[in-house]
Amino acid sequence: MATTKFAKPTPMVNQRYAIACRTAPRYQTVRACSKGWDVKTTPEGEAFAKADISARKSLFREAALGHIALLQKMKSALESKSDHVMPLEFFHDILDEHFTESEVERQIETALNWGRYAEIFSYDPESGTMRPHQANERTNEDITAHR
């Protein structure tokens, strides 16, 4: 494992660690150490760091769909609909039965961000609907990266 030293906590370190822990223990990209801010990168993390954006999205999609129930449910619901379109409110209502409103919003926001990054689905905020990602769609991140 490669070790990277950080002088102080940074959002990137915290974000990567959070993503790694939440997505999949066997796909962890980093492990935080108890001493200071050393970060040890796993072989999977090294592959992720060295990959191009397309490969990163693919690796992230595999880990996310393998371990995050909400993303699994969103994907299967979209696939099961004849028109492959679902209102985001559907998932909000399901979560609302089990969590506080602030937790529901946090989970929805995280799922939308991760699902769009991983190209699992797209979301139209104007209509409030989700649909499976189409190969020819380009995300704002992709468009910005190519400027």
Beta strands, then each sheet from edge to edge (+ up, - down):
strand 1: 2-5
strand 2: 30-32
strand 3: 38-41
strand 4: 86-87
strand 5: 121-124
strand 6: 129-132
sheet 1: 1+ 3- 2+
sheet 2: 4+ 6- 5+
end
